[in-house]
Amino acid sequence: MGVFVYLPLVLPLTALPIARLAEQHLHPRSATRLLAAVGVLLALCSTLCLGLLMVVGTAQLPGNPLPDSWSDPEVRAAVPYEVNAGIVAIGALAAVLGACGWTVYRHVRLRIGAGRALAAAPSVVSGDVAVLPDPEPYAYALPGSPGRVVVSTAMTECLDDRERRALIAHERAHLAARHHRCLLAVQLAARANPFLLPLRTAVSFSTERWADEEAACAVGDRRVVAIAVGKAALYSHRAPDVSAGFAAFAAPAGPVPRRVEALLAPVPPARLWPPSSAHAALAALIAAVGTTASALSSLNAAVTLVGILHAATPL
């Protein structure tokens, strides 16, 4: 196993350059999928590393719940780790599982609560759009079966007809692409390893950019979408605490000026490779090497530990 078992804990740092550059050089659809996949894989390897260290620590403790033969002197000699490393790993793994469990629980609770509140509220439903009579401006995508685009009457009054179409198209894009799943996945990844927090922020921004681009295609005018994004953010900012339970399902708005600037620029290239910048290519290479090294290190440590413990366990 060697020191390689510790590598998955720090290798998520190799994904930081691509998290910064993906939004500048990749189409937001490609950036979302790439960053979410990298984050989830790195988080799984990191969690597996903690699990292996926990097994190592408990295997070295007499009276552990594992088979007694796993804590004999030969196993201790074959697994060159101090007991303290395993004890620390137990606490870290418990914290990771607790944080991930709370995140999933909160997501499910808010989703159910939002659905019930929407069903009980007086609203005008037209297809997948529900308009709530509310003096506070907001709009969000509520996933479900079926998903709903929820807009307050105050928000509809802030925008003209084309801007309202852009807003609805934006929220429909969130539902169609199931962005809530990507956001939940990177939230769990960030709970598993704090080094992945920048990836969570990047994915939150790229999902908003993805929905912006889909809205621009639906409306046929990027400038109209840029105006709608700016106006919606401006009016929503005046009432930041409105419908907190509902708004939890909307992807974070992200830096609005950057979104508007991107919409006023040409359409980003849809290709994933080759990258349009040498810096992006280098960042992608570093992220690929780090992710591969993390996966191989975790696999090597797992296979080695299973072999050691299997040899120490009588058949």
RADA-V234341 format. One record per run of one state. SS is the DSSP state (H for helix, E for strand, - for the rest). FROM is the first residue (numbers start at 1). TO is the last residue. Records with the same first field share a line. If there is no record, write none. Layout:
SS=FROM-TO / FROM-TO
This chain:
-=1-3 / 26-27 / 60-67 / 72-72 / 79-82 / 121-122 / 127-128 / 133-138 / 143-147 / 159-160 / 177-178 / 193-193 / 220-221 / 238-243 / 248-255 / 265-277 / 313-315
H=4-25 / 28-59 / 68-71 / 73-78 / 83-120 / 153-158 / 161-176 / 179-192 / 194-219 / 222-237 / 244-247 / 256-264 / 278-312
E=123-126 / 129-132 / 139-142 / 148-152
